């Protein structure tokens, strides 16, 4: 695997980890009735999930560039 693809996979994993942490925080705040903070963390989580998806797509493209469609 190319270094470029591997870097994108690592970045995708990091963003998924951050998204999970924000989901946990959102749940905690929602349970305590702080819906504003819950919404903030839920929204932030979605941003990390979007970035993770983008990095996964870049990783796939880098893999195709290096190895073709075989």
N, C-alpha and C positions, 0 to 999 in steps of 0.2 A: 504494500500500500504506500502511496506517495505520502511524503511529509505533509503536503498541503491537505490531502484528504484526512489524514490522521489528526491534524490540528483542528479541522472542522468538527470531526467526531468528538474530540475532547471538549471543544467549546459548546457543542450541543449538550453534552453530558453535564457540563457546569451549569448551563441555563436550566436544564431539567431539575437539577438539585436546588437551584435558587427558587424555581417555581414551586417545588414541593414545600420548601420552608415557608414561602408566603401563603400557601394554602393552609398550612398548619396554623400560622398566625391568624389567618382569616377565620378559621374555625374557632380558635380560642376567643377572639374578640366577639364573634357572633354569639357564642354561648354566654358570654358575660354581658351581652346586650349593647356592646359598643359597635353599632352597625356602621358608623362612619369609618372607623379603623378597619373593620372587616371588609368593607367595600374597597378601601385603599389597597389592602393586601391582596384581595382577589384580583383587582385590576392589575397590580404590579406582577402578580403571578402570570396573568395572561400575556403580558409583555415578554416575560422570560420564555414562555412556551412558544411564542411567535419567533423569537430569536433562535430558539433551539431548532425549530422546524427549518428555518432558513439555513442554519449551519449544516443540518442533515442533508438538505438539497445540494449545498455547495460541495459537501463530501462526496455525494453520489456523482456529481458532475466531474469532480476532480478524478474520481476513479475511472469514469468513462473516458476522460481525456488521456489517461495513462494506459488503460487496458483495452479500450474499445468496447464493442458490444458483445463479444464472445462469451 
